Amino acid sequence: MMERDGVVNSHAEEVAMSMPVWIVNIIKKTFPQIFTLAKLTNYPLFGQAIDRMLFEGDDIIYLPKDKVIELNEHIEDPGSVVLPSQVVDHFIEKANYHWIMDQCLCREASKCKDYPIQLGCLFLGEAAMGINPKLGRRVSRHEAHEHAERCRKEGLVHLIGRNRLDTVWLNVRPGNRLLTICNCCPCCCLWRILPHLDYRISQKVTKMPGVTVKVTDRCEGCGRCTQNICFTEAINLMDSRAVINDRCRGCGRCISVCPNDAIEIAIEVPQEVEKAIQRLTSLVDVT
């Protein structure tokens, strides 16, 4: 009983030390200034300080939507196909601690009208138990799966990885015990700052391993894919044809909106999904 009381008291202390709601409200109000902050990281001294404080040790992967992915290998058994969403499903199954935020801070701060504000981040790992209970709730493994599936149905894109920024604004530790799964929209996502960040920071947010995106000859230059679709500003028109640059993180939104099916995204080999899982497992212990 004494040992159990110690566990309870330890958890109570963690909650007491979690980020106060009034500070979270200040973060929301200052959210529109994130682009200014991002541009300042290009000044060496400021950029190095921000990197150490908010992004040190980060490795974050954007997962393409399942429905836009093609596999460039012949698959004998269609039932064995591994899809990007299964990276999320793997960690939900493995985790002993699941925490859903009541709201997406980015969409709430931006007063999003196109995507559900109530579909917040999903955090996995022991450190999530230190999050202020006024910001969300612990859920079962089944509820975590349901949340992830609902996010996908609403057109949100998963971002998964170790994100020091979350340990800072949530005031939880340690970083290797917190796995972030963001559910991002193109209009409000924090990571719209990627094109403006210093390269050392922006390169920590990457495509899923093995993902390739290309524009085919079916492109007619309608420009639909360039209209508030790509949050990294990775696609534009050149000589009446869509061109994708190296800012692309392979989320697949441009594929979804193209009226001519002129953009293709593929995983070169199914094993790349397992590589993504292994890469994240080496950084964060969710058990």
Buried (B, 14 or more C-beta within 10 A) or exposed (E): EEEEEEEEEEEEEBEEEBBEEEEBEEEBEEBEEBEEBBBBBEEEEEBBEBBEEBBEEBBBBBBBBEEBBEBEEEEEEEEEBBBBBBBBBBBBEBBEBBBBBEBBBBBBBBEBEEBBBEBBBBBBBBBBBBBBEEBBEBBEBEBBBEBBEBBBEEBBBBBBBBBBBBBBBBBBBEBBBBBBBBBBBBBBBBBBBBBBBBEBBBEBBBBBBBBBBEBEEEBBBBEBBBEEBBBBBBBEBEEEEBEBEEBBBBBBBBBBBBEEEBBBBBBEBBEBBBEBBEBBBEBBBBE
